[in-house]
Amino acid sequence: MTNLIGTYECKADAKGRVTIPSGLKNQLAPMLSAGFVIKHSTFRDCLQLHPRKEYNETMEKIKSKGRFNRKYVKVLRQFVSGAQPVTIDDSGRLQIPKDLVAFAEIKKEVVLTALIDVIEIWDKTRYKADMDAGAEEYPDLLEEVLDDRPEKDKEAGKGDDDELS
């Protein structure tokens, strides 16, 4: 699995082309020949850029869930909505399809942020608003998602504000 790192600010031109910053492009180098899939985000008003290999692995997981289930088909349809194959050209530019530029309301300033094996592509204003809106709940979400202590220990330690790391 790929572990991409970083948040990068860049510009989109009038045609929806984004030049990938060198720090991110270097991480993507092993994936350039296979290409990528760009699609609507699963949970946010942005786009997701999936390395083709990672996207294919995700699709295999989804396919294994059962094609003759109405919920499956509904989830699949939403997941692949807007999905299109794309490449990063020799100049390091990504051409974002016009319909996806419109969906994500990408103007000129863009934020690319790595989420392990996916890159989110945001209009900078929308990214800042989303980050600001989630800032207050972040500590509680972090604790809920990553706290792997047994339930009894969590309850006993409730209210502790000590941080060890």
N, C-alpha and C positions, 0 to 999 in steps of 0.2 A: 504494500500500500504506500502511496505517495503521502508525504507529510510536508505540505507547502506551508511557508511561514511568511507573514508580513502583511502590512497594509500600505498601499501606495496610492498617491494622488497623481493623476495625469489628465490629459486633455483629450476630448473627442473632437474630430473635425466635423464639418457640415455634412459629410457623407457617412458619419457614424463609425469612422475608423479611429481606433485607439492604439497608440503606440505603447506596447508593454514595457514598463520600466526594466532596466537591465537586471536589477536584483531578482525580479520575478522571472524574467526571461531565462536567466541562468538556471533557475530551479526547474523550469519547464523544458529545458533543452532535450532531456531524454525522451520526452513525449511529443516533440514537434512533428516527427515523421508520421506518427499515427493519427494526429489531428485531435480535434476536440468536438464536443457537443455543447451548444449554448441553448439555454431554455429559460422559461419563467422560473423564478425561485419557488421552492416548495412552500416556504412560510412567510416570505417577505415581498415587498414591492421592488424587487431588484431582479437581476439576471444571475444565472449560475453558469459558469464555464467548467465543464467536466472534461478531464482528459479522457479520450475515447476508451481506453482500457478500463478505467474506473466506471465509466458510464455503462459499458457492456457488462461488467460484473454486477452492477446494480440491476440492470435489466434482467439478468439471469435469476437473481434473487426474486424479483417481482414475478417472473414467468413461473417460478416454482410454486407459487401460491394458488394456482388453479384458475384457468381461463373461463370456466363455466360457472362463475360466481358473479352475480350482479355488482356486488361491492368491489370485487377485484377489477372489473371492467371500468367502473366509475373512477377508482383510484388510478388505474393505469392511464386512462384518458387524461385526467388532470395532470399526472406526473409528466407525461410526454408532451403536454400542450406547448406548442411553439418550438419544440426541439428541432434544431437544425445543425447539420455538420458544418464546422468552420475550421479554418487553419490560421496559423500565424505566418504571415509572409516573410520573405527574406529580410525585409526592413524592420521586422519586429512588430508589424501592425496587425491588429485583429479587426476585421470588418464585421460590425454588429448589424444584423439584418434590420431593415427599417421598422418592421412591425414590432421587433423587440426593443428598439430604441424608443418607440412610442409607448410601449407598455411600461418601461422603467422610467419614462420621462427624463431620459438622458439629454442634458443640454450640452454644455461645454466642459465643465469640470466634473471629473469622474474619480471615484474611489474604487480600487480593486483591493479586496481583502480576502486572504487565504483562510479557508475553513478546512483544515486537514488535507482533503483530497479534492476540494472544489474551490473555485474562486468566485466570490460574489462580485458583481459589477453594479455599482450604484451611481446615481446622480449624486454629486457631493452634498447638495442641500438635503436630499432625502436621507442620505446616510447619517448626516449629523443629527437630523430630527429623530431618526430611529434610535441612534445611540443615546441621545439625551433622554428620550422617553423611557428607555430601559435602564438607565443608570441607577435609579433609586431601588429597583427591585433586584438588581444584579447580585448583591451579597446573599440575599435569601435564595435566589435561584441556584447560585453556585453551591451553597450549602446543601440544598435539596438534591441537586443532581450528582454532586461528587462526594458527599459525606457517606462513607461506606461503613461507618460504625453500626453495630447492632442497635435496633430501635431503643432498647432499654438504656443504652449509653447516651443516645441522642437526647432522650428526655431528661436524664440526670444532668447533662451538661448544658441544657437550655439556658440561655441568658449569658453564658460565658462569652466574653468578648476577647479572650486571649487568642492570640494568633501565634502559631509556632514557626511558620515558615515565612 
